[in-house]
Amino acid sequence: MSNIKDNPRYNVISLRVSDQEKAVINEVSRLTRKSVSQVMLEAIRSYSRDVSLFSAESRYPA
């Protein structure tokens, strides 16, 4: 377990999902042996990178 002093995360976000979405998240969590929080954080980071790349492409067209 990480120490809260090393990695302070004080913000909590609630998210409503359908039964199907919850099942998918739980399955990914089970298959990857990661917590649901870890799965969701990775999804956020991945989406953020995609949006950043898309945004950069639209600012600097080839």
N, C-alpha and C positions, 0 to 999 in steps of 0.2 A: 504494500500500500504506500502511496506517496504521502508525504507529509504536507499538510495544508500550507505551511510556511514556504515550502519549495515551489508549490504550484497553487496559489490561491485562486479559487474560482468561487465567487460569491453570487453570481447571477444564475437564476433559474428561469428556464423558458418552458412553458407548458405548450403542448401541441396536441390537438385532437386529430386522430386518424381513424380510418375505418377498420373494421375487423380484418379485412384483407391486407391492408397496409401494415397493420400491427403484426400479422402473421409473417409477412415478408421481412420486416425488420427483425423479428425474433429468429427467423430462419437464417438470415445473414449473420446475426449475432452467434447463433449456434455453430454454423459452419466455419466461421472465422475465429471462434473462441474469443470473441471480444464482447465487452459489455454493450448494451444498447446505446449508452452514452457515447462510447468510443465509435460505434458505427455511425451514429448521427453526426458527431463532430467531423469524422472523415468525409461524410457526405457533404457537409457544409463547406469544408475546405475544398473539396473537389469542385463543387458548384461555383464557389468563389473564384477559383482559378479559371474555370471556363468563362465566367462572366467577364473577368478581367481581360482574358485573351480576346474575347469578342469585342469588348469595349476598345481595346488597343487597336484592333484591326479596323474598326470603323473610324477611329481618329486618324489612322495612318494608312490609307488605302494604297495598295501596290501600284 
